[in-house]
Amino acid sequence: MSPPSSTADARPHVVIVGGGFGGLYAAKSLAKLPVRITVVDRKNHHTFQPLLYQVATAGLSPGDIATPIRYVLRRLRNVNVLLGEVVGFDLQAKQVQFADAEVMLGYDYLVVSTGVRHSYFGHPEWEPIAPGLKTIEDGLEIRRRLLLAFEHAERQQIATGRYDPLNFVVVGGGPTGVELAGAMAEIARRVMAHDFRAIDPTRASFILIEGAPRVLPGYPEDLSHSAEKQLRHIGVEVRTNTMVTAVEPGRVCIGKDKEELQSALTLWAAGVKASPLGAKLGAELDRVGRVKVSADLSLPAHPEVFVIGDLAAVVDEDGQQLPGVAPVAIQQGTFLRKALSADLAGKKRPGFRYLDKGSMATIGRAAAVAMVRRFHFSGLLAWLAWIFIHIFYLIGFRNRVIVLLEWAWAYIRFESAARLITNPWDSGS
């Protein structure tokens, strides 16, 4: 199978697997070259992952942070989009293999940018009990479970005069865990405070568990301490140097003494592993399954194959693994234009260099931490910077306007319009 009109088109064919930040920016950048491009993804939309926690905590609707891939690339006439699930590669024949065995897609250049998944450190049985957050579907399921916990408590109180403790446990104190814990605490104490008659949502407990000595361990120590202080201020209990030993329905066991925590909802933000497609490339992998690539982001034995984004194991000048954040994937996707331009001109490819423009994490309303090179700041200023930077990166003008209006309304009125429960009687709740 080939893209339409490929038989009469002698331009090199670039196949991009994955419609995330890396894949989309690669397509946009490479579209300026004399090549034809096919973007393949098993979903028809791009998800703005940095704002997924807002969907999970009912702050935004899914459509606010997702855009159809075809819409994003609609103006690029040399780009085709295919909906399909890639399951492997034949590097010798230069073909992409689909779940539909009859479909084979040939390429001259291949770009793989399929990201990472949740890692439960050898305990896959924990996943149904403690969902992670990587997709729109994950966000909707977390939102469903979060809102149902309060609804079930209301029914219990009316029926029996008591209800099980509303304890919410987040495992993992990185940016996702911090954002989830902070947002859940705020929605309970400020947004839903007056929604119920039999229970008091403001009395819910939120516990953030981190195995390292501090939350946001990848950030400078002063920002980690500031983040913990801000979390505690909005009502999140922070437990560092604490390991989870068991996750079961309704409870979490922690520490060497296996202390039990009752949990109305347990969320997982503690680890990641690379997409299994990385292992299909036959290259060397790091300990979490990321593909080790050359300086130009290609496979050492196959210079026509590039791996970018979270799936690529790339280190900076200090030998540190580049973080799995959107700016890295964006810069790598854009860099591919330089690599292919060099090939087309018969020149040596340059090496990829990441320009670190800073990192930031939001904690709650007017609460965040940020570092931009040597400048560290927190609180309202960091929160405003976080908002405008994330809105800038949103795909599509409509999304930017809607998100800005949603946040402005929520900030002024302490309200959220996305508190909808789907499948309320699902037995998996």
Secondary structure in CASP SS format (residue, H / E / C, confidence):
PFRMAT SS
TARGET T0000
AUTHOR 0000-0000-0000
METHOD secondary structure of the structure
MODEL  1
M C 1.00
S C 1.00
P C 1.00
P C 1.00
S C 1.00
S H 1.00
T H 1.00
A H 1.00
D C 1.00
A C 1.00
R C 1.00
P C 1.00
H E 1.00
V E 1.00
V E 1.00
I E 1.00
V E 1.00
G C 1.00
G C 1.00
G C 1.00
F H 1.00
G H 1.00
G H 1.00
L H 1.00
Y H 1.00
A H 1.00
A H 1.00
K H 1.00
S H 1.00
L H 1.00
A C 1.00
K C 1.00
L C 1.00
P C 1.00
V C 1.00
R E 1.00
I E 1.00
T E 1.00
V E 1.00
V E 1.00
D E 1.00
R C 1.00
K C 1.00
N C 1.00
H E 1.00
H E 1.00
T E 1.00
F C 1.00
Q H 1.00
P H 1.00
L H 1.00
L H 1.00
Y H 1.00
Q H 1.00
V H 1.00
A H 1.00
T C 1.00
A C 1.00
G C 1.00
L C 1.00
S C 1.00
P H 1.00
G H 1.00
D H 1.00
I C 1.00
A E 1.00
T E 1.00
P E 1.00
I H 1.00
R H 1.00
Y H 1.00
V H 1.00
L C 1.00
R C 1.00
R C 1.00
L C 1.00
R C 1.00
N C 1.00
V E 1.00
N E 1.00
V E 1.00
L E 1.00
L E 1.00
G C 1.00
E C 1.00
V E 1.00
V E 1.00
G E 1.00
F E 1.00
D E 1.00
L C 1.00
Q C 1.00
A C 1.00
K C 1.00
Q E 1.00
V E 1.00
Q E 1.00
F E 1.00
A C 1.00
D C 1.00
A C 1.00
E C 1.00
V C 1.00
M E 1.00
L E 1.00
G E 1.00
Y C 1.00
D C 1.00
Y E 1.00
L E 1.00
V E 1.00
V E 1.00
S C 1.00
T C 1.00
G C 1.00
V E 1.00
R E 1.00
H E 1.00
S C 1.00
Y C 1.00
F C 1.00
G C 1.00
H C 1.00
P H 1.00
E H 1.00
W H 1.00
E C 1.00
P C 1.00
I C 1.00
A C 1.00
P C 1.00
G C 1.00
L C 1.00
K C 1.00
T C 1.00
I H 1.00
E H 1.00
D H 1.00
G H 1.00
L H 1.00
E H 1.00
I H 1.00
R H 1.00
R H 1.00
R H 1.00
L H 1.00
L H 1.00
L H 1.00
A H 1.00
F H 1.00
E H 1.00
H H 1.00
A H 1.00
E H 1.00
R H 1.00
Q H 1.00
Q H 1.00
I H 1.00
A H 1.00
T H 1.00
G C 1.00
R C 1.00
Y C 1.00
D C 1.00
P C 1.00
L C 1.00
N E 1.00
F E 1.00
V E 1.00
V E 1.00
V E 1.00
G C 1.00
G C 1.00
G C 1.00
P H 1.00
T H 1.00
G H 1.00
V H 1.00
E H 1.00
L H 1.00
A H 1.00
G H 1.00
A H 1.00
M H 1.00
A H 1.00
E H 1.00
I H 1.00
A H 1.00
R H 1.00
R H 1.00
V H 1.00
M C 1.00
A C 1.00
H C 1.00
D C 1.00
F C 1.00
R C 1.00
A C 1.00
I C 1.00
D C 1.00
P H 1.00
T H 1.00
R H 1.00
A C 1.00
S E 1.00
F E 1.00
I E 1.00
L E 1.00
I E 1.00
E C 1.00
G C 1.00
A C 1.00
P C 1.00
R C 1.00
V C 1.00
L C 1.00
P C 1.00
G C 1.00
Y C 1.00
P C 1.00
E H 1.00
D H 1.00
L H 1.00
S H 1.00
H H 1.00
S H 1.00
A H 1.00
E H 1.00
K H 1.00
Q H 1.00
L H 1.00
R H 1.00
H H 1.00
I C 1.00
G C 1.00
V E 1.00
E E 1.00
V E 1.00
R E 1.00
T C 1.00
N C 1.00
T C 1.00
M C 1.00
V E 1.00
T E 1.00
A E 1.00
V E 1.00
E E 1.00
P C 1.00
G C 1.00
R E 1.00
V E 1.00
C E 1.00
I E 1.00
G C 1.00
K C 1.00
D C 1.00
K C 1.00
E E 1.00
E E 1.00
L E 1.00
Q E 1.00
S C 1.00
A C 1.00
L E 1.00
T E 1.00
L E 1.00
W E 1.00
A C 1.00
A C 1.00
G C 1.00
V E 1.00
K E 1.00
A E 1.00
S C 1.00
P H 1.00
L H 1.00
G H 1.00
A H 1.00
K H 1.00
L H 1.00
G C 1.00
A C 1.00
E C 1.00
L E 1.00
D C 1.00
R C 1.00
V C 1.00
G C 1.00
R C 1.00
V E 1.00
K E 1.00
V C 1.00
S C 1.00
A C 1.00
D C 1.00
L C 1.00
S E 1.00
L E 1.00
P C 1.00
A C 1.00
H E 1.00
P E 1.00
E E 1.00
V E 1.00
F E 1.00
V E 1.00
I C 1.00
G H 1.00
D H 1.00
L H 1.00
A E 1.00
A E 1.00
V C 1.00
V E 1.00
D C 1.00
E C 1.00
D C 1.00
G C 1.00
Q C 1.00
Q E 1.00
L C 1.00
P C 1.00
G C 1.00
V C 1.00
A H 1.00
P H 1.00
V H 1.00
A H 1.00
I H 1.00
Q H 1.00
Q H 1.00
G H 1.00
T H 1.00
F H 1.00
L H 1.00
R H 1.00
K H 1.00
A H 1.00
L H 1.00
S H 1.00
A H 1.00
D H 1.00
L H 1.00
A C 1.00
G C 1.00
K C 1.00
K C 1.00
R C 1.00
P C 1.00
G C 1.00
F C 1.00
R C 1.00
Y C 1.00
L C 1.00
D C 1.00
K C 1.00
G C 1.00
S E 1.00
M E 1.00
A E 1.00
T E 1.00
I E 1.00
G E 1.00
R C 1.00
A C 1.00
A E 1.00
A E 1.00
V E 1.00
A E 1.00
M E 1.00
V E 1.00
R C 1.00
R C 1.00
F E 1.00
H E 1.00
F E 1.00
S E 1.00
G C 1.00
L H 1.00
L H 1.00
A H 1.00
W H 1.00
L H 1.00
A H 1.00
W H 1.00
I H 1.00
F H 1.00
I H 1.00
H H 1.00
I H 1.00
F H 1.00
Y H 1.00
L C 1.00
I C 1.00
G C 1.00
F H 1.00
R H 1.00
N H 1.00
R H 1.00
V H 1.00
I H 1.00
V H 1.00
L H 1.00
L H 1.00
E H 1.00
W H 1.00
A H 1.00
W H 1.00
A H 1.00
Y H 1.00
I H 1.00
R H 1.00
F C 1.00
E C 1.00
S C 1.00
A C 1.00
A C 1.00
R C 1.00
L C 1.00
I C 1.00
T C 1.00
N C 1.00
P C 1.00
W C 1.00
D C 1.00
S C 1.00
G C 1.00
S C 1.00
END
